[in-house]
Structure formats: structure tokens, C-alpha cells
Amino acid sequence: MPSFFSRLLSRPTQGRHRSAARRGSRRRQPTPALERLEERWVPAGFTLSLQEFNGASLVASKLITDQGTGDLDGNSGSIIFSSSVSGAVGDFSANLSFATSNSAGGGLPAQITSNDTSITSAGFTGSRTLILTVLDDGFTAPGLGPATLGSQLSTTQLPANTNVTFQSFLDATAGSVLSLNTVAGTTGSDP
């Protein structure tokens, strides 16, 4: 005795085709299409991002992930970036000699540092903003409870009419904004 599936597959199909032809209806098949979406950055672990803005418009950007493309340091927890190797970010060249995070080791205090940063411009008309973000979302220390956020900004050279602003964040809570427009240093602490 033939199985249900073999009987179903062996049935003649002429009657079904003719009735559809008589009705004059044809099923329209959907046409697949692609839609271009806006760019989204989702940080994964320890990253450095550089973004140049002209007013509210994003001009250029780079995202460097620890031990990924553009990171000249093969060690985990350390990023070295150089525009001379990885290309300029729009109108700016940047060299970040040392960005580190101790999140992988769970050390106390939890720290992200960015040292020896040099930024130069190819020249442009008007004003531009270069935003450097050093981020790590993998901290396990300190444990639960209140935390203190300490921030420090210092400059050794600044061209005329240049402003440097620095802000730290802890669990998406903004810390004090530190700003300099001359060679100096400043610190901030937020509970």
C-alpha cells in the first residue's frame, strides 16, 4: 500500500492548473530587495573610536578594537593607533601611543588610560571637532556598591584658538567636564 506522501506526490496536477488558468488569476511573487540602513557602532570590549564632525555632520570615523585592525599593539588590554599607518581621520592625523584597560584582570582600581596623544590637522576652513573615545564595557571590579570616578586632563602643547575637552563616564553616568585652552593640567572627581 503506497504511503500518504507518495500518493500525494503522484496525483495528477492538471486539474489544479486549469482552474487557476480559467480564473485568470496569477499569484504575484514578492520581489526581494535590500534597504541601506544607517551605520551603527556597537562597542565590543576595549575600543578606541575617532570621529570628525563639521558642526552636526559626521565627516569621517574609525573604530579600532583591541587586537583588531588598526591596533598596532598585539597585547590584550592595550591599543596603539597611528594615522601614519592606518590613515588619517578626515582632516586630522592622530597618534595615540598608549591606551590601556585593566578590565580583563579585574584589578582595583578599574582603570582606562590614554597617554601621549598627538593630533595634527591638514588644514581646513571653519571649525571641526575630533572626538576620541576610549571605551571598555568588560569591567568586573569594583563590585556592587558606590564607585568614585576620577578624571585627569593635561596638555603640553596647544595651537592658538584650540580647546580641549575631556569627560569620563561610569555606567553611562557623565562625570565632570574638564576643559583646557592653554598648556596646563586639571582633575575632577565624581561620587
C-alpha positions as CSV (number, residue, x, y, z in Angstrom):
1,M,0.0,0.0,0.0
2,P,1.5,3.3,-1.0
3,S,2.2,5.9,1.7
4,F,0.2,9.1,2.0
5,F,3.2,11.2,0.8
6,S,3.8,9.1,-2.3
7,R,0.1,9.2,-3.2
8,L,0.1,13.0,-2.7
9,L,3.2,13.4,-4.9
10,S,1.8,11.1,-7.6
11,R,-1.5,12.9,-8.1
12,P,-2.1,14.5,-11.4
13,T,-1.9,18.3,-11.2
14,Q,-3.7,19.1,-14.5
15,G,-7.0,20.0,-12.9
16,R,-5.5,22.5,-10.5
17,H,-3.6,24.3,-13.2
18,R,-6.6,24.6,-15.5
19,S,-8.9,26.0,-12.8
20,A,-6.3,28.7,-12.0
21,A,-5.9,29.5,-15.7
22,R,-9.7,29.7,-16.0
23,R,-9.9,32.2,-13.2
24,G,-7.3,34.3,-14.9
25,S,-5.5,35.0,-11.6
26,R,-1.8,34.6,-11.2
27,R,-0.1,34.8,-7.8
28,R,2.4,37.5,-7.7
29,Q,5.7,36.5,-6.1
30,P,7.3,39.0,-3.7
31,T,10.4,40.6,-5.1
32,P,13.3,40.6,-2.6
33,A,15.0,43.9,-2.1
34,L,17.8,45.3,0.1
35,E,17.5,48.5,2.1
36,R,20.5,50.6,3.1
37,L,20.4,51.3,6.8
38,E,22.4,53.9,8.7
39,E,25.8,53.0,10.2
40,R,25.7,51.8,13.8
41,W,28.6,51.2,16.1
42,V,28.2,48.7,18.8
43,P,31.3,48.6,21.1
44,A,32.6,45.2,21.9
45,G,35.1,45.1,24.7
46,F,38.0,47.6,24.7
47,T,37.8,50.0,21.8
48,L,39.1,53.4,20.5
49,S,36.9,55.4,18.2
50,L,37.8,58.6,16.4
51,Q,35.1,60.8,14.8
52,E,35.5,64.1,13.0
53,F,32.5,66.4,12.9
54,N,31.8,69.6,10.9
55,G,29.0,71.0,13.0
56,A,26.5,68.2,13.4
57,S,27.6,66.3,10.3
58,L,29.9,63.3,10.7
59,V,32.8,63.8,8.3
60,A,35.0,60.7,9.0
61,S,35.3,58.0,11.6
62,K,37.5,55.0,12.6
63,L,36.8,52.3,15.1
64,I,39.8,50.3,16.5
65,T,39.1,47.2,18.6
66,D,41.8,45.8,21.0
67,Q,43.9,43.3,18.9
68,G,41.9,44.2,15.8
69,T,42.6,46.0,12.6
70,G,44.3,49.3,13.2
71,D,45.6,48.3,16.7
72,L,49.4,48.3,16.4
73,D,49.9,46.6,19.8
74,G,49.1,42.9,19.7
75,N,48.8,42.7,23.5
76,S,45.4,42.4,25.1
77,G,44.3,45.5,27.1
78,S,46.5,47.9,25.1
79,I,45.7,49.9,21.9
80,I,48.3,51.9,19.9
81,F,47.0,53.8,16.9
82,S,48.9,55.8,14.3
83,S,47.4,57.7,11.3
84,S,50.7,57.3,9.5
85,V,50.0,53.5,9.4
86,S,46.1,53.4,9.5
87,G,45.3,56.6,7.6
88,A,44.0,60.0,8.6
89,V,40.6,60.6,10.2
90,G,39.2,63.2,7.8
91,D,41.2,66.4,8.2
92,F,43.1,65.1,11.3
93,S,46.1,62.8,11.8
94,A,46.3,61.2,15.2
95,N,48.8,59.2,17.1
96,L,47.7,57.5,20.3
97,S,50.8,55.9,21.8
98,F,49.2,54.3,24.7
99,A,45.6,53.4,25.6
100,T,45.2,50.7,28.2
101,S,42.4,49.0,30.2
102,N,42.7,46.6,33.1
103,S,39.2,45.2,32.8
104,A,40.4,41.7,31.8
105,G,42.3,41.2,35.0
106,G,39.7,42.7,37.3
107,G,42.3,44.8,39.0
108,L,41.5,47.6,41.5
109,P,41.0,50.4,40.9
110,A,39.4,49.8,37.5
111,Q,41.3,52.0,35.0
112,I,41.2,53.2,31.4
113,T,44.1,55.4,30.4
114,S,45.0,57.4,27.3
115,N,48.5,58.8,27.2
116,D,50.8,60.5,24.7
117,T,48.1,61.6,22.3
118,S,49.3,63.8,19.3
119,I,46.8,65.3,16.9
120,T,47.6,67.4,13.8
121,S,45.4,68.9,11.1
122,A,45.9,69.0,7.4
123,G,44.2,72.4,7.5
124,F,40.5,73.3,6.9
125,T,38.2,76.3,6.7
126,G,35.8,76.8,9.7
127,S,35.8,74.7,12.8
128,R,36.0,71.0,13.2
129,T,35.6,68.7,16.2
130,L,37.6,65.5,16.7
131,I,36.1,63.1,19.3
132,L,38.3,60.4,20.7
133,T,36.5,57.8,22.8
134,V,38.3,55.1,24.7
135,L,35.8,52.6,26.0
136,D,35.7,49.3,27.8
137,D,32.5,47.5,28.7
138,G,34.1,44.5,30.3
139,F,34.9,45.6,33.9
140,T,34.1,43.3,36.8
141,A,35.7,45.4,39.5
142,P,34.9,47.2,41.7
143,G,31.9,45.0,42.8
144,L,28.5,46.2,43.6
145,G,28.0,49.4,45.5
146,P,29.1,53.1,45.1
147,A,32.0,53.9,43.0
148,T,34.1,57.1,42.6
149,L,35.1,58.3,39.1
150,G,38.4,60.2,38.8
151,S,39.4,62.1,35.7
152,Q,42.5,63.9,34.6
153,L,43.4,66.1,31.6
154,S,46.7,67.7,30.8
155,T,48.3,69.3,27.8
156,T,51.9,70.0,26.8
157,Q,51.3,71.9,23.6
158,L,48.2,73.6,22.1
159,P,47.9,75.6,18.9
160,A,46.3,79.0,19.2
161,N,42.5,79.1,19.4
162,T,42.3,75.4,20.4
163,N,40.1,74.0,23.1
164,V,40.4,70.5,24.6
165,T,37.5,69.0,26.5
166,F,37.5,65.7,28.4
167,Q,34.7,63.8,30.0
168,S,34.6,60.4,31.7
169,F,31.5,58.2,32.1
170,L,30.8,55.5,34.6
171,D,27.9,53.1,33.8
172,A,26.5,55.8,31.3
173,T,26.6,58.5,34.1
174,A,28.5,61.5,32.9
175,G,31.4,62.8,35.1
176,S,32.7,66.4,35.3
177,V,33.6,68.1,32.1
178,L,37.3,69.1,32.1
179,S,38.4,71.8,29.6
180,L,41.7,73.5,28.8
181,N,42.6,76.2,26.2
182,T,46.2,76.6,27.4
183,V,49.1,74.3,28.5
184,A,48.1,73.1,31.9
185,G,46.5,70.2,33.8
186,T,43.2,69.7,35.7
187,T,41.5,66.9,37.6
188,G,37.9,66.0,38.6
189,S,36.3,63.5,40.9
190,D,32.7,62.4,40.9
191,P,30.9,60.2,43.5
